[in-house]
Amino acid sequence: MVLRSEDRTASAIMRLRSAVTAFQKGDASPELATEFDFLARAGIGEGYYYLGLMHEDGTNGFCRNLEIARELYQKAIDTSEFIEGYLALARMLYFGVGSPPDFACAFALYARVADASDNLIACFMLGRMYQLGQGVDKDHRLARMWYGRAVGKGSMWGMFYFATLEAEERNWLAYVKLRFLALRTAWVLRKRRPLDVRLRPS
């Protein structure tokens, strides 16, 4: 029996969910890498993203190779515009993982994600870059706007970075409130949901 294309898609989605669950549980086997490679070649961008993580960290039978990791994140973007691919590539560019920092390119990637999805990580990173003038002219008004979006979505790091802006502008009451809110959010989420996206630093 030949599977219809929609059946193959449904089957691939089920395999992807299973593979992601295994990865999140710490499966470091080469077999899991083979599964993600199959999914990537089937046109599922998430497969390239997880292969990128494996190459970046040197797990699942791979030696650490940051150049290949960047290429795989880019393939995740090119194949399916996968948001995590954008975020991973932006993170490497911002922090200079494997190469000197490229703030302008990182800013462009974060801006694209934020414009498309209002992603909380992209929002607080844009706030940070506007605050510090990284890859863009320093602009505290825009930093405040982007931090506000991240905080509105419950981002602990958004609260923390927003507090640094308030301290820089000597708004001490707002600084104390945001620091307290960040600490309370971190405590509650780490106790109940330690993998919650609201705790992610980048």
BAMIVO-463481 format. One record per atom (N, C-alpha, C): y, x, z. Coordinates in steps of 0.001 Angstrom, whole numbers, plus 524288, in hexadecimal, padded with zeros to 5 digits. Example, Ala and Ser with C-alpha at 12.3 -4.5 7.8 and 13.67 -1.06 7.14 Angstrom:
BEGIN
7E9C68338681E78
7EE6C8300C81E78
7F31C8339081E78
7F7368323281BA8
7FBDC8356681BE4
8001E8326481EBE
REM end
This chain:
BEGIN
7FB578034A80000
800008000080000
804E38037380000
808908025A7FC92
80D74805397FC42
8118D802677FF8C
814008055080311
817F8802ED8065E
81CF4801ED80347
81F5A7FD738043A
824757FC64801EB
8287E7FFF180480
82CFA800C5801E5
830E880460803EE
832E5802AB8094C
833787FD7D80A13
835637FBB080F24
831637FCB78136D
82C497FC9B81206
8283D7FDDE815D6
82866803A781744
82939806F281352
8299B80C8681466
82E4680D9F817E3
8328D80ADA81707
8372D80B9081A45
83616809EA81FE5
833988057482094
832498039A825D4
82E968076B82880
82AD38097182592
8272580D35827C7
829F38122A82969
82D96813FE82620
8307D818BF82764
833E0817F482C36
8362D8135C82CC8
8396F812448315C
836248126083654
8316F810358360B
82DED8105383A91
82C71815EC83BEF
82B5681910837DA
829F181E8A838C9
82E958218483B13
83347820478393D
837EC822D683B4E
8389C8219B84116
8382481CAC84288
838BD81B318480B
834D481E0A84B7A
82FFF81E5E84999
82BEC8210984C8F
82D2B826D684D23
82F0782941848E8
8303F82ED78490B
834E382FEE84C9E
838E682CA184C68
83D7D82D6284FBD
83BF782CD28557D
838B1828F6856AE
836E88284385C0F
8340582D1785DF1
8309E82F4285A9F
82DAD833F685C08
831658388885CF2
83554839138599E
8391A83D5585A2D
83C1783CD085F4D
83DCA8380F8608C
840CC8373286555
83D8C8381C86A39
8386E83799869B5
834F28389486E24
8337183E5186E9B
8357D8419886AFE
834958473686B65
830328495A86812
82E5B8465C86446
82A418484A860CC
82C6484CDD85D96
82A658518F85E8A
82C358563B85BCC
8282A8583F857EF
824C3854C78561B
820878566B852A6
8225F8571984D07
81FEB85ABA84A23
8210A85B3D8448D
81FB28564884184
81BE28535484382
81A5B84E7B840E1
81ED984A90840BC
821FC84A76844DA
82676846E7844E2
82A798489A840D1
82B2784DB084033
82EA884FAC83C1F
82CB984DFE836BF
827A184E2C835F7
8255384C81830FE
82669846BC82FFF
826248439D83410
8273D83E0883386
82CEA83D16831F8
8309283FCF83484
8361383F2D83315
837198412C82D89
834568454282C00
834EE84743826A9
8331F8432D822B9
82EC484091823D9
82CE683C6082069
830FB8380A81FF4
833288367F8246B
837048324C8246B
83BEE833E782172
83D92838C482228
8423083AA381F5E
8414B83A7B8197C
83CBC83C3B817D0
83B8483C4E8123A
83AE2836CA8100F
839E98331381389
8399982D98811EB
83F0582B1C81189
8431982E34812A0
8486F82C4581209
84AEC82A35816FC
8488B82B6881B79
84AAB8299982075
84DA582E1C822F7
852DE82D978230A
8563E831D4824CA
855498339682A55
853878300482DB3
8527C8317983322
84E7A835D88337A
84AE58360682FB9
846FD83A2E82FB3
8498D83F8682F53
84D658400782BDD
85032844FE82B58
853188465C8305C
8554E84261832E2
8583484358837B9
854A5845B283BEF
850158435983CB7
84C9F84559840CA
84A6884AAA83F5D
8497784BAB83A62
847F1850E5838BF
84C58854C6839DB
851368530083925
855A88565083A6B
855C4857C484028
854C3853F28438E
854908550E8492D
850548591584A68
84BE385887847E7
8479385C29848D7
84903861B684730
84B8786240842AF
84D2C8676E840E7
851968699784447
855118663684611
8595E8681084952
8575C86A1884E8D
8537186781850B5
85162868FD855DB
84CB686CA785591
84A5686D22850EE
845B6870718506B
840F386E0D85302
83FD98691F851C1
83B538666985405
837B18647884FB8
8335C8623285148
82F9D85FB084DC4
82D9D8636B84992
82CD28685684B0E
82A9986C2784780
82E9986F168443A
8339986DD9844D4
837B08707E841CC
83A40874C58450B
83BC6878FE84274
83F4287CC7844E5
844CB87AA284488
8480B87C0984839
84D7187A1B8482A
8504187C168434C
85271878738404C
85544879DD83B87
859D38761083AED
85E77877E483C52
8630A8747683C6D
864EB87313836F1
864228769783344
865B98756A82DE5
8627D870EE82BAD
85D5F8712B82C8E
859FB86CE382ABB
85B57867DD82D9A
85C858683F832AB
85DF486393835AB
862B9860F683338
866B28640B831F6
86B61861CC82F7F
86A0F85F2E82A4B
866BA861BD82732
8652F85F7C82229
8625885A51822E4
85F0D85A09826DC
85C1A85537827D1
85FA6850D8829BC
863648521582D12
8672484E1882EBC
86A2D84C0A82A07
86B9684F998267B
86E6184DE6821D1
86AF084A6681E71
865E184B9381E24
862488483C81B2D
861D7842D681DAB
86202842A6822E7
861DE83D9682596
866A083A5B82410
86B1183CF582375
86FD683A4F821C7
86F5F8389781C1A
86DB283C2F818C1
86D6D83B0E81328
86970836D2811E2
8651D836C3814D3
860E283312813BA
8623582D9181577
8645D82D0C81A34
86526827C881C42
86A218272381F77
86DBD82AF181F32
8728F82AA382241
8715B829C982811
86D4682C61829EF
86B8582BB282F51
86FA682DD88330A
8719D82A9383694
875ED82C0783A06
87494830CB83D57
86FD58311083F50
86E5C8358984292
86E7B83A9C83F70
86D8A83A4B83A5B
86E0B83EEB83709
873A5840D4836F0
8775783D328364A
87CDF83E8C83674
87E4C8410C83BAF
87C9083E9B83FF4
87DF68408484529
87BA9845EB84634
876D5846BE84481
8745884BD38455E
8771A8501D84253
8785B84F0783D6A
87B0E852ED83A3F
88085853F783C64
8834784FD383DF1
88879850778403D
8883A853AC8453F
88448852A98487A
883A68559B84D60
882EE85B6C84C4F
87F9985CB384877
87EB1862348472F
883B4864CA84540
886A9861F584213
88B848641E83FF8
88FA8864B38443B
88FFE860D5847B6
893EF860F184BD6
892E88656084FAF
88E1F865D485170
88CD4869B68556E
88B5F86F0585322
88B5786F7584DF8
88A188746C84B82
884758760884C53
880E58726084BD4
87B558738684C8A
879488762484791
8785887B32847EF
8764187E148437E
87A528802383FBF
87F3787ECE8408C
88379880A083D32
8889387FBC8401F
88CE58822583E6A
891E08813284117
8934C87B64840E5
8960987974844D6
8979D873F2844C9
89ACB8729883FEF
899F986DDF83DFD
89D0586BDB83999
89F1F8668C83B57
8A393866B083DFB
8A5B4861EB84040
8A74885DED83C24
8A94D85FBE837BA
8AB0F85C14833B2
8A67E858EB83190
8A21F85B868306E
89D8C858BB82E70
89B2D8553A8329A
89B0E8572183778
89906853ED83BBA
89C5B84F0A83C62
8A18184FB183C2D
8A4FF84B3B83CB5
8A3F2847378386D
8A34D8490283397
8A2588456982F3B
89D518425583007
89946844E08320C
8944E8422C832F9
894D583E3183761
8974883FC083BB4
897FF83C1284002
89B5A8376E83E50
89F648387B83B2F
8A2D28344283968
89FD883069835FA
89C6A8326C832AC
8996D82EED82F46
895DF82B698327E
8934F82DA78366A
88FDC82A8E839CB
892FA8267C83CD1
8975E8281683F0C
89A87824778422C
89CAB8200B83ED9
89E5A8214683A20
8A07181D39836A7
89C3D819538350E
8977081B4783467
89336817E98328C
890AF814C1836E6
8907F816F783BA7
88D5F8146E83FB5
88FF68141A8450E
89479816A0845C0
896FC816D684AE2
8934F8194484EEC
8902081D0C84D34
88C6181FB085097
88F388224D85529
88D3B8219F859EA
8900E8237F85E84
890768297085EB0
88C6A82C3785CCE
88CA7831F385CC5
890DB833CF858FC
890DF8319985452
894DB833038507F
89A4B831CC8529E
89AD782D6E8555A
89FF582BE985771
8A1F882FDA85B6B
89EB58316D85F39
8A0D7834FE86320
8A17E83A81860F3
89E5D83BF485D0B
89F258411385AA3
8A4398412C85778
8A58383CE3854DD
8AA8883C9F85223
8AF0683CE78560D
8AE7183A3485A72
8B26583A9085E87
8B3178402286066
8AEB8842C786138
8AED88483F86303
8B19E84BBB85F07
8B07284AEC85A0F
8B2AB84E40855FD
8B87884D3B85546
8BA1584850855C6
8BFAD8472A855A7
8C2738495B85A74
8BFE68491C85EEE
8C24784B2F863AF
8C32A8511086345
8BF46853D286121
8BF7E85985860F8
8C1A385BB685BE0
8C26D8585D857FE
8C43D85A40852F1
8C02085D628501A
8BB5285B8F85028
8B6FD85E4484D98
8B5AA85B928486F
8B6D685E298440F
8B5B585BEE83EF6
8B996857D583D4B
8BD8A856F584084
8C171852ED83F89
8C62F85432842EB
8CAB78524384172
8CF5985324844B1
8CEAF8507F849FE
8D0798531D84E10
8D02C850E685353
8D35984BDB85387
8D0F9847C2855B2
8D39A842B3855FB
8D16483FB585A9D
8D43A83FB585EEA
8D24583D26863A9
8D1F98373A8631E
8D543834FF85FDB
8D4FE82F5385F0F
8CFD082DD585C89
8CE46830B985878
8C94C82F99855E9
8C4AC8311E85961
8C54B8355385C5E
8C125836C786012
8C03383254863E1
8C46783029865DA
8C40D82BD086993
8C1588271A8670F
8C29B8260286225
8C03E8218C85F74
8BA598224685EEE
8B8AD8270285D27
8B316827EC85C63
8B0278282086195
8B27882A8B86583
8AFFD82A8286AAC
8AF6A824E886CA6
8B35F821BF86BBD
8B31B81C5086D74
8AE918196986B0B
8AD8681A748660B
8A911817ED8637B
8A3F0819A4865EE
8A37D81EB686701
89EAE820B586960
89DE281E7986ED5
8A20D81E55871E9
8A1B481C3487738
8A05A816668770C
8A27E813A587339
8A14080E18872A6
89B8580D1B87199
898D38111086F7F
893348109986E91
88FF8812EC872FF
8929F8148787729
88FD78166687BCB
88E6581C1D87BB4
890C481F4087843
88F69824C4877E2
89144827D387CA7
88D8A82A4987F56
88EE182D6F883E2
89237832208824C
890CD834A987DF4
893D28393287C30
899288378A87A1A
89972832E3877D4
89E85830E087646
8A2248305E87AF6
8A00682E5487F47
8A31982DD988417
8A4BE8333888621
8A117836E488614
8A22C83C1C88817
8A67283ECD884E8
8A5EC83EB387FC2
8A9D58414387C71
8AF1683E7287CA8
8AEDD8394287CF8
8B3BA8364587D71
8B69A837DE88270
8B38C838D488690
8B5EA83A9088B7F
8B8BA83FC188ACC
8B68F8434D8879A
8B92C84854886C5
8BE6084791883F9
8BE9D843C188079
8C38D8429587DD7
8C78984079881B6
8C5CD83CF288521
8C95E83AD18890C
8CB5A83F2788CAF
8C7F7842D588E06
8C9A28473189154
8CD9384A9E88E79
8CC9E84B7D88975
8D03484EAA88657
8D5A284C2E8861C
8D5B8846F38861A
8DAB78442C885ED
8DCB0842BC88B63
8DA03844BB88F64
8DB7E843FF894DE
8DB7D83E3E8968F
8D7F883B4E89442
8D725835DD895EE
8D2C0835ED899FE
8D40F8378589EB8
8D008838CE8A28E
8CCD5834198A45C
8CF3F82F9B8A4D3
8CC4E82AFA8A67A
8C8468297C8A259
8C9E38298589D63
8C63D8285389922
8C1E682C65898E7
8C34B83162899EB
8BF6783591899FC
8BB3F8349789E1F
8BCF88334B8A2E0
8B9418325F8A726
8B5C282DAD8A5EE
8B815829828A3DD
8B501824D98A29B
8B0D88260389E81
8B24E828E689A7C
8AE9082A1A89653
8AA4582DCB89836
8ABB48319689B6C
8A7B48352289D89
8A3D9832258A0F1
8A5E882EA48A433
8A27C82B7F8A77E
89EE9828178A423
8A122825A28A01B
89E138224789CA5
899DA82569899D5
89B2E82A2F89823
8976082D878957B
892E682EF68991F
894368306489DF2
8902A831DA8A1B8
88CAF82D3B8A317
88F0F828AD8A3D9
88C00824088A524
8886F822918A09D
88A80822C489BD2
8875B8218489730
882CC8254D896B4
883D382A598977A
87FAB82E468971F
87B7882D4689B3C
87D0C82C1789FF3
8794682B3C8A42C
875D8826858A309
8783B822328A16A
8754E81D608A06D
8719181E1489BCC
87386820498978C
87041820BB892E0
86BE8824B389396
86D078291289620
868E882D03896E2
8648D82AF589A5B
865EE8276489DD6
86200825148A14E
85EBF820FC89E74
8615381DE889B0E
85EA68198289896
85CD681AA189306
8601F81D5A88FFE
85EF281E3B88A72
860C8823B4888E2
85DCC827C288A62
85F9582D248898C
8604C82EAB883D0
85DED82BCA88026
85E8782D0687A97
862A082999877F5
8659A826B187B07
869858232D878D8
86D858263D875A1
86EE88243587115
8729C826CC86D93
877E38279B87033
879308246D8740D
87E3B824EF876AB
87EB1829FD879DF
87A3D82CB487AB2
87A41831A487D74
87A5A83655879BF
879D78355F874B9
8796E839B68710A
87E9883CA38707E
87E61841DA870EE
8832E844F7870A0
884ED8462486B16
881708459886748
882E2846BA861D5
87EAF844AC85E35
REM end
